[in-house]
Amino acid sequence: MQDGEEFMLHRQRGPPFWVSVLILGILFPCFFGWTIVGTVWFLEVQEETPYCLPRESHPWFFTFWLALCYIWILIYIIFIATAVVCEYRARRMERDLQILQNEDMIRRWGRIRIFSDYGIYIFRRGLTPDQVARIPWQKLEYDPTEMMPCSICLEEFAAGDNVRILQACGHIFHKW
């Protein structure tokens, strides 16, 4: 386990690629199409030749199963849409994090790729990478023995650290 991984949610490995292609590219579209064809056939038989249905069958039975099929299709579409949106947002957040990475950050923690590796979705709150980059920074000239640790990385400050300073309140944190 690499440094920092104990704070991350572990993403279980998904199915092999061919399974996803089989389900999303073949089975789901076939099921969707076949459900529509079955619905059309059922409605045609009900309207034009209701006597063609076996006497023991009830229309509500077919309607019930068609409703279950459509509910399953709707749930699967919602699942696919949610997965696509979450993956897009995770990749966008990782790209933003890469913009903020600098030598100091890489020296402390290495290359951070938490979003693609763990699939964590983070709501887009706070400053953008451009806004963070515009916060003024300076090199600490003194050894800050009585300062609180950095509220972002929780490490102590040391002389020579590059820090960002919030002008309004004076809070200091390591330059990312």
C-alpha positions as CSV (number, residue, x, y, z in Angstrom):
1,M,0.0,0.0,0.0
2,Q,1.4,3.4,-1.0
3,D,1.4,6.4,1.3
4,G,-2.0,8.0,1.7
5,E,-4.0,5.0,0.5
6,E,-5.4,4.3,3.9
7,F,-7.6,7.4,3.6
8,M,-9.0,6.3,0.2
9,L,-12.1,4.2,-0.6
10,H,-11.0,1.1,-2.4
11,R,-12.6,0.6,-5.8
12,Q,-13.2,-3.0,-6.6
13,R,-12.1,-4.1,-10.0
14,G,-15.0,-4.3,-12.5
15,P,-15.7,-7.1,-14.9
16,P,-13.4,-7.8,-17.8
17,F,-13.9,-5.5,-20.8
18,W,-15.5,-8.1,-22.9
19,V,-18.3,-8.7,-20.3
20,S,-19.1,-5.0,-20.4
21,V,-19.2,-5.0,-24.2
22,L,-21.4,-8.1,-24.2
23,I,-23.9,-6.6,-21.7
24,L,-23.9,-3.0,-22.9
25,G,-23.3,-3.6,-26.6
26,I,-25.3,-6.7,-27.3
27,L,-27.6,-8.0,-24.5
28,F,-29.1,-4.8,-23.3
29,P,-29.9,-3.4,-26.8
30,C,-31.3,-6.8,-27.8
31,F,-33.4,-6.9,-24.7
32,F,-34.6,-3.3,-25.2
33,G,-35.5,-4.0,-28.9
34,W,-37.2,-7.3,-28.1
35,T,-39.3,-5.7,-25.4
36,I,-40.5,-3.1,-27.9
37,V,-41.2,-5.7,-30.5
38,G,-43.1,-7.8,-27.9
39,T,-45.1,-4.8,-26.8
40,V,-46.1,-4.0,-30.4
41,W,-47.1,-7.6,-31.1
42,F,-49.1,-7.9,-27.8
43,L,-51.0,-4.7,-28.7
44,E,-51.7,-5.8,-32.2
45,V,-53.0,-9.2,-31.0
46,Q,-55.1,-7.5,-28.3
47,E,-56.7,-5.1,-30.8
48,E,-57.0,-7.2,-34.0
49,T,-57.2,-10.8,-33.0
50,P,-57.8,-11.2,-29.3
51,Y,-59.0,-14.8,-29.8
52,C,-55.5,-15.8,-30.8
53,L,-54.3,-15.6,-27.2
54,P,-54.6,-18.9,-25.4
55,R,-57.8,-19.1,-23.4
56,E,-56.0,-19.7,-20.1
57,S,-53.8,-16.6,-20.4
58,H,-54.8,-13.3,-19.0
59,P,-53.8,-10.0,-20.6
60,W,-52.8,-8.6,-17.2
61,F,-50.1,-11.4,-17.0
62,F,-48.5,-10.1,-20.3
63,T,-48.9,-6.5,-19.1
64,F,-47.3,-7.2,-15.8
65,W,-44.2,-8.8,-17.4
66,L,-43.9,-6.0,-20.0
67,A,-44.1,-3.5,-17.2
68,L,-41.3,-5.3,-15.4
69,C,-39.2,-5.3,-18.5
70,Y,-39.7,-1.5,-19.0
71,I,-38.9,-0.9,-15.3
72,W,-35.7,-2.9,-15.7
73,I,-34.8,-1.0,-18.8
74,L,-35.4,2.3,-17.1
75,I,-33.3,1.3,-14.0
76,Y,-30.5,0.2,-16.3
77,I,-30.6,3.4,-18.3
78,I,-30.4,5.4,-15.1
79,F,-27.5,3.3,-13.8
80,I,-25.6,3.8,-17.1
81,A,-26.2,7.5,-17.1
82,T,-25.1,7.8,-13.5
83,A,-21.9,5.9,-14.2
84,V,-21.1,8.0,-17.2
85,V,-21.7,11.3,-15.3
86,C,-19.6,10.1,-12.3
87,E,-16.8,8.9,-14.5
88,Y,-16.8,12.2,-16.4
89,R,-16.7,14.3,-13.2
90,A,-14.0,12.1,-11.6
91,R,-11.8,12.5,-14.7
92,R,-12.4,16.3,-14.7
93,M,-11.4,16.5,-11.0
94,E,-8.3,14.5,-11.7
95,R,-7.3,16.8,-14.5
96,D,-7.9,19.8,-12.2
97,L,-5.7,18.1,-9.5
98,Q,-2.9,17.5,-12.1
99,I,-3.0,21.2,-12.9
100,L,-2.3,22.0,-9.3
101,Q,0.5,19.5,-8.8
102,N,4.0,21.0,-8.4
103,E,7.4,19.7,-7.4
104,D,6.7,20.2,-3.6
105,M,3.5,18.2,-3.8
106,I,5.2,15.4,-5.8
107,R,8.1,15.3,-3.4
108,R,5.7,15.0,-0.4
109,W,3.2,12.5,-1.7
110,G,4.2,11.5,-5.2
111,R,1.9,11.7,-8.2
112,I,-1.7,11.6,-6.9
113,R,-4.3,9.9,-9.1
114,I,-7.0,9.2,-6.6
115,F,-9.9,9.8,-8.9
116,S,-9.2,7.3,-11.7
117,D,-7.7,4.7,-9.4
118,Y,-10.5,4.7,-6.9
119,G,-13.5,6.1,-8.7
120,I,-14.1,8.7,-6.0
121,Y,-16.7,11.3,-6.9
122,I,-16.2,14.7,-5.2
123,F,-18.8,17.4,-5.5
124,R,-17.4,20.4,-7.3
125,R,-17.1,22.9,-4.4
126,G,-14.5,25.4,-3.5
127,L,-12.0,27.1,-5.6
128,T,-11.1,26.1,-9.2
129,P,-7.4,25.3,-9.9
130,D,-7.0,28.8,-11.5
131,Q,-8.3,30.5,-8.4
132,V,-6.0,28.5,-6.2
133,A,-3.0,29.3,-8.5
134,R,-3.8,33.0,-8.1
135,I,-3.5,32.9,-4.3
136,P,-0.2,34.6,-3.4
137,W,2.6,32.5,-2.1
138,Q,6.0,32.9,-0.5
139,K,8.8,30.9,1.0
140,L,8.8,30.7,4.8
141,E,11.9,32.5,6.1
142,Y,11.6,31.4,9.7
143,D,11.0,28.2,11.6
144,P,7.3,28.5,12.6
145,T,7.5,26.5,15.9
146,E,4.2,27.8,17.3
147,M,2.1,27.6,14.1
148,M,-0.7,25.0,13.7
149,P,0.0,22.3,11.1
150,C,-1.2,22.9,7.6
151,S,-5.0,22.4,7.6
152,I,-4.8,20.7,4.1
153,C,-2.0,18.2,4.4
154,L,-1.7,18.2,8.2
155,E,2.1,18.4,8.0
156,E,4.1,20.9,10.2
157,F,5.5,23.9,8.5
158,A,9.3,24.2,8.2
159,A,11.6,27.1,7.1
160,G,11.9,27.1,3.4
161,D,8.4,25.7,2.7
162,N,6.5,27.4,-0.1
163,V,3.2,28.5,1.4
164,R,0.0,30.2,0.2
165,I,-1.4,33.0,2.4
166,L,-5.1,33.9,2.4
167,Q,-5.1,37.7,2.5
168,A,-8.5,38.2,4.2
169,C,-7.8,36.0,7.2
170,G,-4.1,35.3,7.2
171,H,-4.4,31.5,7.1
172,I,-1.4,29.7,5.7
173,F,-1.2,26.4,4.0
174,H,1.4,24.6,1.9
175,K,1.6,25.6,-1.8
176,W,0.0,23.0,-4.0
